Amino acid sequence: MGRHARRAHGRGGRHEPWITGDDAREHAHQVRGTVDAIAVGTGTVATDNPSLSARPGGQEQGHQPLRVVVGTRETECSAVWRDENAVAVASHDPREVLDLLWSREARSLVVEGGPTLLSAFLRAGLVDEIHVYIAPALLGAGPSAVSDLGIGTMADALRGQDVTVTRLGVDTLVIAHLDGGI
Ligand SMILES: NC(=O)c1ccc[n+]([C@@H]2O[C@H](COP(=O)([O-])OP(=O)(O)OC[C@H]3O[C@@H](n4cnc5c(N)ncnc54)[C@H](OP(=O)(O)O)[C@@H]3O)[C@@H](O)[C@H]2O)c1
């Protein structure tokens, strides 16, 4: 779960589209190639227009996950995505998303973001595993990967278990399992 990179601009006007490096992005594409579906909210579609394809080795190849857009607004991109390997779910209820995916025989889902959709799945206790890609890059203030979860104290923090930490080039991947919701 989670997403590893967001577009940013480098110093001196140089366009540096990714926060994480090649190895982390390759890993994310490999993960995409192992799941039945990938979901983003309409906010991410409107901002990033992600392809949501699995491109290990830089090529779209092998198994491609079902592409899922969640939200009530019509986006130009989600209309384009209405092919046989894409579905728009006009709902804010993560359980409805899973029910629809189940009916499409999808049994595993990566929620790539953005923060609103990811938080809804976390609040509903529907996340089994989180993948956090950490890059040695500072951006200062800006949008966060997860929006407000209504957690007020460290004691109430949603903590992962069975944590594994992997170096991916200059980046670090933390995988943790979650046991229920908030
Ligand atoms: N840091 C990261 O890892 C990461 C990952 C992905 C995206 N992003 C960034 O996140 C930003 C977009 O943020 P976002 O929060 O707008 O993206 P989002 O979560 O992709 O989309 C939010 C929209 O999804 C719909 N929605 C679906 N389920 C909902 C629910 N349970 N509650 C409320 N709304 C729900 C709503 O739109 P409707 O009005 O259509 O219903 C809502 O406005 C972009 O800048 C993108 O680059 C960051």
PDBQT file of the ligand as one rigid body, heavy atoms in Angstrom, charges set to zero:
ROOT
HETATM    1  N1  LIG A 201       2.411  11.172  -1.469  1.00  0.00    +0.000 N 
HETATM    2  C1  LIG A 201       1.904  10.201  -2.172  1.00  0.00    +0.000 C 
HETATM    3  O1  LIG A 201       2.353   9.098  -2.008  1.00  0.00    +0.000 OA
HETATM    4  C2  LIG A 201       0.766  10.483  -3.127  1.00  0.00    +0.000 A 
HETATM    5  C3  LIG A 201       0.118   9.437  -3.795  1.00  0.00    +0.000 A 
HETATM    6  C4  LIG A 201      -0.923   9.732  -4.689  1.00  0.00    +0.000 A 
HETATM    7  C5  LIG A 201      -1.292  11.039  -4.890  1.00  0.00    +0.000 A 
HETATM    8  N2  LIG A 201      -0.621  12.020  -4.256  1.00  0.00    +0.000 N 
HETATM    9  C6  LIG A 201      -0.997  13.419  -4.441  1.00  0.00    +0.000 C 
HETATM   10  O2  LIG A 201      -2.195  13.627  -3.762  1.00  0.00    +0.000 OA
HETATM   11  C7  LIG A 201      -2.802  14.783  -4.317  1.00  0.00    +0.000 C 
HETATM   12  C8  LIG A 201      -4.283  14.543  -4.469  1.00  0.00    +0.000 C 
HETATM   13  O3  LIG A 201      -4.818  14.347  -3.179  1.00  0.00    +0.000 OA
HETATM   14  P1  LIG A 201      -6.309  13.898  -2.972  1.00  0.00    +0.000 P 
HETATM   15  O4  LIG A 201      -6.508  13.579  -1.533  1.00  0.00    +0.000 OA
HETATM   16  O5  LIG A 201      -7.217  14.887  -3.634  1.00  0.00    +0.000 OA
HETATM   17  O6  LIG A 201      -6.308  12.577  -3.842  1.00  0.00    +0.000 OA
HETATM   18  P2  LIG A 201      -7.209  11.276  -3.903  1.00  0.00    +0.000 P 
HETATM   19  O7  LIG A 201      -7.301  10.598  -2.591  1.00  0.00    +0.000 OA
HETATM   20  O8  LIG A 201      -6.648  10.520  -5.048  1.00  0.00    +0.000 OA
HETATM   21  O9  LIG A 201      -8.637  11.814  -4.365  1.00  0.00    +0.000 OA
HETATM   22  C9  LIG A 201      -9.509  12.410  -3.464  1.00  0.00    +0.000 C 
HETATM   23  C10 LIG A 201     -10.890  12.402  -4.066  1.00  0.00    +0.000 C 
HETATM   24  O10 LIG A 201     -11.352  11.057  -4.166  1.00  0.00    +0.000 OA
HETATM   25  C11 LIG A 201     -12.756  11.024  -3.917  1.00  0.00    +0.000 C 
HETATM   26  N3  LIG A 201     -12.926  10.127  -2.784  1.00  0.00    +0.000 N 
HETATM   27  C12 LIG A 201     -12.796   8.788  -2.894  1.00  0.00    +0.000 A 
HETATM   28  N4  LIG A 201     -13.001   8.206  -1.704  1.00  0.00    +0.000 NA
HETATM   29  C13 LIG A 201     -13.256   9.189  -0.820  1.00  0.00    +0.000 A 
HETATM   30  C14 LIG A 201     -13.548   9.200   0.578  1.00  0.00    +0.000 A 
HETATM   31  N5  LIG A 201     -13.660   8.080   1.302  1.00  0.00    +0.000 N 
HETATM   32  N6  LIG A 201     -13.714  10.390   1.195  1.00  0.00    +0.000 NA
HETATM   33  C15 LIG A 201     -13.624  11.528   0.485  1.00  0.00    +0.000 A 
HETATM   34  N7  LIG A 201     -13.364  11.573  -0.840  1.00  0.00    +0.000 NA
HETATM   35  C16 LIG A 201     -13.185  10.419  -1.493  1.00  0.00    +0.000 A 
HETATM   36  C17 LIG A 201     -13.185  12.465  -3.707  1.00  0.00    +0.000 C 
HETATM   37  O11 LIG A 201     -13.498  12.983  -4.976  1.00  0.00    +0.000 OA
HETATM   38  P3  LIG A 201     -14.971  13.117  -5.633  1.00  0.00    +0.000 P 
HETATM   39  O12 LIG A 201     -15.364  14.538  -5.455  1.00  0.00    +0.000 OA
HETATM   40  O13 LIG A 201     -14.737  12.762  -7.062  1.00  0.00    +0.000 OA
HETATM   41  O14 LIG A 201     -15.907  12.164  -4.975  1.00  0.00    +0.000 OA
HETATM   42  C18 LIG A 201     -11.922  13.124  -3.231  1.00  0.00    +0.000 C 
HETATM   43  O15 LIG A 201     -11.890  14.518  -3.506  1.00  0.00    +0.000 OA
HETATM   44  C19 LIG A 201      -2.111  15.049  -5.626  1.00  0.00    +0.000 C 
HETATM   45  O16 LIG A 201      -1.294  16.187  -5.483  1.00  0.00    +0.000 OA
HETATM   46  C20 LIG A 201      -1.250  13.825  -5.855  1.00  0.00    +0.000 C 
HETATM   47  O17 LIG A 201      -0.067  14.128  -6.529  1.00  0.00    +0.000 OA
HETATM   48  C21 LIG A 201       0.369  11.749  -3.366  1.00  0.00    +0.000 A 
ENDROOT
TORSDOF 0
